[in-house]
């Protein structure tokens, strides 16, 4: 059985096969922090998943998948998710698969492979799984990586402010305003963000706005609502920002 509901008892680590697939319609759901002994791929063709992985915030819009190596702590918030698909892979084949967290673009072939494997019987002979699994590995290796992940700073001067952002109490303000609220200089804030996230604060803020906009668009918010909610000066300013960051307009992208 691969088609599960919220009441289905399931632990992929207790099942022994090359690929263990899961298919479900979950709507909205929060999955608490956990990890698996097996590598996992997450995908949904509609809605949006917000994932926290080892201090990294990832957004998973439609046509994007998350690759989660074994042992990575993660929690997931599912927003209007339909056609949820999850694949778990035997630990013995881990060397054939990526060892780092990835957000990848899902092309037509990858989508069909995910769909087929998600519905495989959990007792399907391993030998019968190998051809599709080999093709999946090739597609995963060549898949384009998407920039929908954001490292979260852990400096004690930032943590309380960051929690307010994650809880939706306020938006990340421009650097000078944010530094004033925290009680540190703009130079200090920039140095902290560059050291702990790999990007200066302004770039981090822009990436946060992008990921948040994708979340909201995937939930059905209009372009105008997203632009206003994220404090863009106009709809056209938001569309221009989105096109610059993704190469596509908001409507076409989602």
C-alpha positions as a printed NumPy array, in Angstrom:
array([[  0.   ,   0.   ,   0.   ],
       [  1.3  ,   3.482,  -0.909],
       [ -1.816,   5.694,  -0.796],
       [ -2.044,   6.782,   2.842],
       [ -4.188,   9.069,   4.993],
       [ -3.537,  11.014,   8.201],
       [ -4.575,   7.955,  10.245],
       [ -2.222,   5.507,   8.483],
       [  0.554,   4.137,  10.683],
       [  3.764,   4.565,   8.698],
       [  7.504,   4.55 ,   9.304],
       [  9.688,   4.221,   6.221],
       [ 12.66 ,   3.11 ,   8.321],
       [ 10.724,  -0.024,   9.294],
       [ 10.152,  -1.063,   5.675],
       [ 12.82 ,  -2.868,   3.691],
       [ 12.916,  -2.244,  -0.045],
       [ 14.948,  -0.308,  -2.603],
       [ 12.265,   2.398,  -2.862],
       [  9.371,   3.054,  -0.468],
       [  6.793,   5.393,  -1.986],
       [  4.005,   7.405,  -0.375],
       [  1.078,   9.195,  -2.037],
       [ -1.474,  11.296,  -0.162],
       [ -3.812,  14.292,  -0.314],
       [ -3.115,  16.176,   2.896],
       [ -4.481,  19.711,   2.477],
       [ -2.923,  21.663,   5.337],
       [ -0.766,  19.867,   7.9  ],
       [  2.235,  20.458,  10.157],
       [  4.755,  17.665,  10.648],
       [  6.952,  18.096,  13.724],
       [ 10.743,  17.907,  13.705],
       [ 11.993,  14.404,  12.901],
       [ 14.548,  12.567,  10.79 ],
       [ 14.87 ,   9.329,   8.823],
       [ 17.588,   6.74 ,   8.491],
       [ 16.866,   6.775,   4.761],
       [ 17.327,   9.543,   2.15 ],
       [ 14.017,  11.14 ,   1.116],
       [ 12.582,  13.09 ,  -1.802],
       [  9.539,  15.352,  -1.214],
       [  7.285,  16.679,  -3.98 ],
       [  3.759,  18.051,  -4.45 ],
       [  2.251,  19.189,  -7.745],
       [  0.014,  21.805,  -6.106],
       [  0.095,  23.923,  -2.972],
       [  3.328,  24.658,  -1.164],
       [  5.548,  23.041,   1.464],
       [  7.657,  25.056,   3.885],
       [ 10.521,  22.974,   5.263],
       [ 13.049,  23.604,   8.038],
       [ 16.202,  21.507,   7.655],
       [ 19.124,  21.885,  10.048],
       [ 18.673,  25.657,  10.343],
       [ 17.863,  26.12 ,   6.649],
       [ 14.41 ,  27.315,   5.55 ],
       [ 13.294,  25.883,   2.213],
       [ 10.153,  26.609,   0.216],
       [  8.813,  23.938,  -2.09 ],
       [  6.393,  25.334,  -4.687],
       [  4.776,  23.134,  -7.356],
       [  7.225,  21.615,  -9.885],
       [ 10.008,  21.705,  -7.298],
       [ 11.229,  18.827,  -5.122],
       [ 13.359,  18.665,  -1.984],
       [ 16.129,  16.138,  -1.577],
       [ 16.765,  15.343,   2.112],
       [ 19.767,  13.127,   2.936],
       [ 19.506,  10.542,   5.71 ],
       [ 19.73 ,  11.802,   9.282],
       [ 18.788,  15.432,   8.538],
       [ 16.389,  16.87 ,  11.136],
       [ 13.441,  18.504,   9.408],
       [  9.862,  19.645,   9.913],
       [  7.317,  20.473,   7.235],
       [  4.33 ,  22.787,   6.973],
       [  2.017,  21.817,   4.134],
       [ -0.211,  24.545,   2.682],
       [ -3.085,  23.492,   0.398],
       [ -1.041,  20.497,  -0.675],
       [ -2.615,  17.969,  -2.997],
       [ -0.901,  15.053,  -4.717],
       [  1.784,  14.875,  -2.01 ],
       [  4.523,  12.417,  -2.948],
       [  7.399,  11.141,  -0.822],
       [ 10.073,   8.612,  -1.764],
       [ 12.465,   6.881,   0.627],
       [ 15.552,   5.005,  -0.536],
       [ 17.404,   2.051,   0.958],
       [ 20.47 ,   3.021,   2.955],
       [ 22.691,   0.741,   0.849],
       [ 22.177,   2.943,  -2.235],
       [ 22.897,   6.221,  -0.414],
       [ 26.375,   6.505,  -2.064],
       [ 24.595,   6.708,  -5.443],
       [ 22.482,   9.648,  -4.279],
       [ 23.265,  13.298,  -3.314],
       [ 24.797,  13.795,   0.13 ],
       [ 23.596,  17.412,   0.521],
       [ 20.195,  19.101,   0.819],
       [ 18.898,  20.217,  -2.584],
       [ 15.857,  21.955,  -4.031],
       [ 15.52 ,  20.839,  -7.639],
       [ 13.354,  21.581, -10.649],
       [ 11.079,  18.676, -11.616],
       [ 10.802,  18.1  , -15.374],
       [  8.196,  15.926, -17.065],
       [ 10.198,  12.713, -16.875],
       [ 11.137,  13.196, -13.235],
       [  7.511,  13.927, -12.411],
       [  6.357,  10.684, -14.045],
       [  9.053,   8.685, -12.25 ],
       [  8.051,  10.163,  -8.886],
       [  4.39 ,   9.426,  -9.58 ],
       [  5.084,   5.833, -10.579],
       [  7.375,   5.063,  -7.643],
       [  5.063,   6.734,  -5.117],
       [  2.414,   4.122,  -5.942],
       [  4.66 ,   1.081,  -5.943],
       [  3.572,  -1.665,  -3.579],
       [  5.876,  -1.673,  -0.569],
       [  6.537,  -5.396,  -1.15 ],
       [  7.294,  -5.009,  -4.855],
       [ 10.346,  -7.158,  -5.776],
       [ 13.501,  -5.068,  -5.563],
       [ 14.688,  -6.348,  -8.933],
       [ 11.572,  -4.924, -10.587],
       [ 12.286,  -1.506,  -9.081],
       [ 15.839,  -1.197, -10.396],
       [ 15.235,   0.076, -13.99 ],
       [ 13.086,   3.033, -12.898],
       [ 15.374,   3.685,  -9.928],
       [ 18.442,   3.865, -12.207],
       [ 16.681,   6.359, -14.473],
       [ 15.593,   8.367, -11.431],
       [ 19.222,   8.594, -10.258],
       [ 20.27 ,   9.967, -13.643],
       [ 17.5  ,  12.567, -13.629],
       [ 18.242,  13.563, -10.034],
       [ 21.917,  14.   , -10.833],
       [ 21.212,  16.281, -13.805],
       [ 18.276,  18.207, -12.285],
       [ 18.648,  21.972, -12.118],
       [ 19.05 ,  23.282,  -8.577],
       [ 16.701,  26.071,  -7.498],
       [ 17.542,  28.828,  -5.018],
       [ 14.686,  28.295,  -2.602],
       [ 16.658,  27.818,   0.577],
       [ 17.765,  30.321,   3.176],
       [ 20.24 ,  29.754,   5.995],
       [ 18.974,  31.194,   9.282],
       [ 21.467,  33.061,  11.509],
       [ 22.03 ,  31.809,  15.061],
       [ 23.841,  34.786,  16.628],
       [ 22.192,  35.6  ,  19.971],
       [ 21.696,  39.242,  18.897],
       [ 19.583,  38.079,  15.947],
       [ 17.645,  35.073,  17.295],
       [ 14.764,  36.915,  18.993],
       [ 14.261,  39.189,  15.996],
       [ 14.371,  36.193,  13.657],
       [ 11.735,  34.316,  15.651],
       [  9.372,  37.267,  15.23 ],
       [  9.94 ,  37.146,  11.479],
       [  9.303,  33.391,  11.323],
       [  6.167,  33.761,  13.455],
       [  4.823,  36.405,  11.081],
       [  4.823,  39.209,  13.667],
       [  6.687,  41.555,  11.322],
       [  8.641,  41.649,   8.075],
       [ 12.435,  41.986,   7.784],
       [ 12.96 ,  45.74 ,   7.56 ],
       [ 15.672,  47.515,   5.533],
       [ 19.113,  47.211,   7.129],
       [ 19.251,  50.543,   8.993],
       [ 15.795,  50.047,  10.544],
       [ 16.5  ,  46.436,  11.455],
       [ 19.843,  47.315,  13.055],
       [ 18.212,  50.081,  15.085],
       [ 15.527,  47.703,  16.359],
       [ 18.148,  45.187,  17.453],
       [ 20.466,  47.768,  18.951],
       [ 23.526,  47.034,  16.822],
       [ 25.237,  48.9  ,  14.017],
       [ 24.385,  48.188,  10.401],
       [ 28.003,  47.161,   9.881],
       [ 27.78 ,  44.605,  12.704],
       [ 24.521,  43.162,  11.346],
       [ 25.992,  42.848,   7.859],
       [ 29.062,  41.095,   9.236],
       [ 26.921,  38.615,  11.223],
       [ 24.732,  37.742,   8.232],
       [ 27.674,  37.362,   5.871],
       [ 29.491,  35.097,   8.335],
       [ 26.527,  32.922,   9.296],
       [ 24.421,  32.804,   6.126],
       [ 26.935,  33.409,   3.355],
       [ 25.195,  36.578,   2.166],
       [ 24.857,  40.185,   3.362],
       [ 21.639,  41.153,   5.113],
       [ 20.071,  42.907,   2.126],
       [ 20.534,  39.824,  -0.073],
       [ 19.161,  37.63 ,   2.719],
       [ 16.128,  39.904,   3.026],
       [ 15.469,  39.739,  -0.71 ],
       [ 15.668,  35.936,  -0.658],
       [ 13.259,  35.88 ,   2.29 ],
       [ 10.804,  38.065,   0.356],
       [ 11.069,  35.763,  -2.656],
       [ 10.411,  32.593,  -0.681],
       [  7.566,  34.173,   1.246],
       [  5.999,  35.437,  -1.962],
       [  6.135,  31.932,  -3.458],
       [  4.438,  30.547,  -0.336],
       [  1.637,  33.079,  -0.584],
       [  1.167,  32.774,  -4.333],
       [  0.986,  28.981,  -3.997],
       [ -1.79 ,  29.401,  -1.436],
       [ -3.863,  31.392,  -3.915],
       [ -3.095,  34.964,  -2.845],
       [ -3.316,  37.487,  -5.679],
       [ -0.273,  39.339,  -6.98 ],
       [ -1.689,  42.55 ,  -5.502],
       [ -2.158,  40.976,  -2.072],
       [  1.378,  39.581,  -2.067],
       [  2.897,  42.866,  -3.258],
       [  1.044,  44.829,  -0.582],
       [  1.674,  42.295,   2.171],
       [  5.434,  42.295,   1.534],
       [  5.59 ,  46.112,   1.357],
       [  6.476,  46.509,  -2.313],
       [  5.764,  49.999,  -3.615],
       [  3.47 ,  48.663,  -6.349],
       [  2.349,  45.502,  -8.12 ],
       [  4.718,  46.28 , -10.98 ],
       [  7.648,  46.639,  -8.556],
       [  6.876,  43.208,  -7.14 ],
       [  6.512,  41.635, -10.589],
       [  9.829,  43.172, -11.666],
       [ 11.515,  41.841,  -8.497],
       [ 10.039,  38.378,  -8.996],
       [ 11.066,  38.228, -12.64 ],
       [ 14.602,  39.3  , -11.758],
       [ 14.877,  36.598,  -9.072],
       [ 13.253,  33.713, -10.96 ],
       [ 13.233,  34.629, -14.646],
       [  9.445,  34.417, -14.716],
       [  6.382,  36.442, -13.776],
       [  4.56 ,  35.39 , -10.561],
       [  1.485,  34.098, -12.415],
       [  3.432,  31.995, -14.893],
       [  5.82 ,  30.666, -12.263],
       [  3.165,  29.32 ,  -9.888]])
